[in-house]
Amino acid sequence: MMVAEVLASTDLDVACFDAEHSPFDRRDIDSCLLAFRAEQKPA
């Protein structure tokens, strides 16, 4: 399970993913966004 999936299942109101200074690429960000959308949470 990805960290984003765990966070999406919590009571967070919103999440912001910033890839400017991280090893994330577009595919990683898309996976995180999909995890939040699956839980119907804004990201």
VMD Tcl script that builds the backbone (N, CA, C; Angstrom):
set m [mol new atoms 129]
animate dup $m
set s [atomselect $m all]
$s set {name element resname resid chain x y z} {
  {N N MET 1 A 0.853 -1.177 0.000}
  {CA C MET 1 A 0.000 0.000 0.000}
  {C C MET 1 A 0.899 1.241 0.000}
  {N N MET 2 A 0.549 2.192 -0.857}
  {CA C MET 2 A 1.313 3.444 -0.935}
  {C C MET 2 A 0.976 4.357 0.234}
  {N N VAL 3 A 1.903 5.235 0.552}
  {CA C VAL 3 A 1.676 6.226 1.606}
  {C C VAL 3 A 0.449 7.071 1.270}
  {N N ALA 4 A 0.277 7.421 0.005}
  {CA C ALA 4 A -0.877 8.235 -0.398}
  {C C ALA 4 A -2.185 7.507 -0.118}
  {N N GLU 5 A -2.220 6.202 -0.297}
  {CA C GLU 5 A -3.431 5.432 -0.005}
  {C C GLU 5 A -3.745 5.459 1.485}
  {N N VAL 6 A -2.721 5.359 2.304}
  {CA C VAL 6 A -2.918 5.419 3.755}
  {C C VAL 6 A -3.421 6.802 4.153}
  {N N LEU 7 A -2.779 7.849 3.638}
  {CA C LEU 7 A -3.197 9.216 3.963}
  {C C LEU 7 A -4.609 9.505 3.471}
  {N N ALA 8 A -4.961 8.990 2.303}
  {CA C ALA 8 A -6.299 9.225 1.756}
  {C C ALA 8 A -7.381 8.600 2.630}
  {N N SER 9 A -7.036 7.557 3.358}
  {CA C SER 9 A -8.029 6.892 4.205}
  {C C SER 9 A -8.169 7.550 5.581}
  {N N THR 10 A -7.397 8.607 5.839}
  {CA C THR 10 A -7.482 9.315 7.119}
  {C C THR 10 A -8.452 10.484 7.015}
  {N N ASP 11 A -8.500 11.303 8.048}
  {CA C ASP 11 A -9.420 12.441 8.085}
  {C C ASP 11 A -8.819 13.728 7.527}
  {N N LEU 12 A -7.790 13.623 6.703}
  {CA C LEU 12 A -7.227 14.825 6.086}
  {C C LEU 12 A -8.291 15.521 5.241}
  {N N ASP 13 A -8.279 16.835 5.254}
  {CA C ASP 13 A -9.227 17.594 4.439}
  {C C ASP 13 A -8.750 17.734 3.003}
  {N N VAL 14 A -7.451 17.850 2.826}
  {CA C VAL 14 A -6.885 18.049 1.489}
  {C C VAL 14 A -5.413 17.643 1.515}
  {N N ALA 15 A -4.871 17.312 0.352}
  {CA C ALA 15 A -3.446 16.994 0.240}
  {C C ALA 15 A -2.863 17.773 -0.928}
  {N N CYS 16 A -1.614 18.151 -0.777}
  {CA C CYS 16 A -0.901 18.881 -1.828}
  {C C CYS 16 A 0.377 18.108 -2.143}
  {N N PHE 17 A 0.544 17.738 -3.379}
  {CA C PHE 17 A 1.727 16.994 -3.801}
  {C C PHE 17 A 2.632 17.914 -4.603}
  {N N ASP 18 A 3.857 18.087 -4.129}
  {CA C ASP 18 A 4.825 18.973 -4.767}
  {C C ASP 18 A 6.021 18.144 -5.211}
  {N N ALA 19 A 6.295 18.135 -6.487}
  {CA C ALA 19 A 7.391 17.324 -7.016}
  {C C ALA 19 A 8.605 18.155 -7.410}
  {N N GLU 20 A 8.624 19.414 -7.027}
  {CA C GLU 20 A 9.718 20.284 -7.464}
  {C C GLU 20 A 11.079 19.812 -6.956}
  {N N HIS 21 A 11.170 19.431 -5.699}
  {CA C HIS 21 A 12.450 19.010 -5.125}
  {C C HIS 21 A 12.344 17.592 -4.569}
  {N N SER 22 A 11.775 16.703 -5.352}
  {CA C SER 22 A 11.604 15.331 -4.890}
  {C C SER 22 A 11.871 14.366 -6.047}
  {N N PRO 23 A 12.016 13.091 -5.734}
  {CA C PRO 23 A 12.236 12.109 -6.799}
  {C C PRO 23 A 10.946 11.696 -7.511}
  {N N PHE 24 A 9.802 12.308 -7.172}
  {CA C PHE 24 A 8.536 11.965 -7.825}
  {C C PHE 24 A 8.556 12.398 -9.283}
  {N N ASP 25 A 8.011 11.563 -10.146}
  {CA C ASP 25 A 7.787 11.980 -11.522}
  {C C ASP 25 A 6.277 12.081 -11.746}
  {N N ARG 26 A 5.877 12.375 -12.944}
  {CA C ARG 26 A 4.453 12.587 -13.234}
  {C C ARG 26 A 3.621 11.341 -12.915}
  {N N ARG 27 A 4.153 10.171 -13.211}
  {CA C ARG 27 A 3.425 8.928 -12.940}
  {C C ARG 27 A 3.191 8.743 -11.441}
  {N N ASP 28 A 4.186 9.078 -10.617}
  {CA C ASP 28 A 4.037 8.970 -9.164}
  {C C ASP 28 A 2.960 9.925 -8.650}
  {N N ILE 29 A 2.977 11.152 -9.154}
  {CA C ILE 29 A 1.970 12.138 -8.742}
  {C C ILE 29 A 0.582 11.670 -9.160}
  {N N ASP 30 A 0.458 11.146 -10.380}
  {CA C ASP 30 A -0.838 10.646 -10.848}
  {C C ASP 30 A -1.349 9.511 -9.960}
  {N N SER 31 A -0.457 8.635 -9.524}
  {CA C SER 31 A -0.852 7.539 -8.631}
  {C C SER 31 A -1.360 8.071 -7.295}
  {N N CYS 32 A -0.696 9.092 -6.775}
  {CA C CYS 32 A -1.136 9.706 -5.520}
  {C C CYS 32 A -2.507 10.352 -5.690}
  {N N LEU 33 A -2.689 11.059 -6.787}
  {CA C LEU 33 A -3.980 11.705 -7.043}
  {C C LEU 33 A -5.098 10.674 -7.179}
  {N N LEU 34 A -4.823 9.572 -7.847}
  {CA C LEU 34 A -5.830 8.521 -7.993}
  {C C LEU 34 A -6.223 7.923 -6.646}
  {N N ALA 35 A -5.255 7.778 -5.755}
  {CA C ALA 35 A -5.554 7.251 -4.421}
  {C C ALA 35 A -6.512 8.175 -3.684}
  {N N PHE 36 A -6.301 9.482 -3.803}
  {CA C PHE 36 A -7.186 10.430 -3.132}
  {C C PHE 36 A -8.545 10.502 -3.816}
  {N N ARG 37 A -8.573 10.427 -5.126}
  {CA C ARG 37 A -9.856 10.449 -5.836}
  {C C ARG 37 A -10.681 9.211 -5.519}
  {N N ALA 38 A -10.020 8.083 -5.325}
  {CA C ALA 38 A -10.730 6.851 -4.972}
  {C C ALA 38 A -11.453 6.995 -3.641}
  {N N GLU 39 A -10.903 7.811 -2.748}
  {CA C GLU 39 A -11.527 8.071 -1.444}
  {C C GLU 39 A -12.401 9.324 -1.472}
  {N N GLN 40 A -12.580 9.907 -2.666}
  {CA C GLN 40 A -13.386 11.120 -2.855}
  {C C GLN 40 A -12.892 12.267 -1.979}
  {N N LYS 41 A -11.565 12.458 -1.989}
  {CA C LYS 41 A -10.936 13.541 -1.227}
  {C C LYS 41 A -10.201 14.457 -2.193}
  {N N PRO 42 A -10.200 15.762 -1.926}
  {CA C PRO 42 A -9.486 16.681 -2.820}
  {C C PRO 42 A -7.975 16.577 -2.642}
  {N N ALA 43 A -7.293 16.672 -3.745}
  {CA C ALA 43 A -5.823 16.662 -3.714}
  {C C ALA 43 A -5.315 17.538 -4.833}
}
mol reanalyze $m
mol bondsrecalc $m
mol representation Tube
mol addrep $m
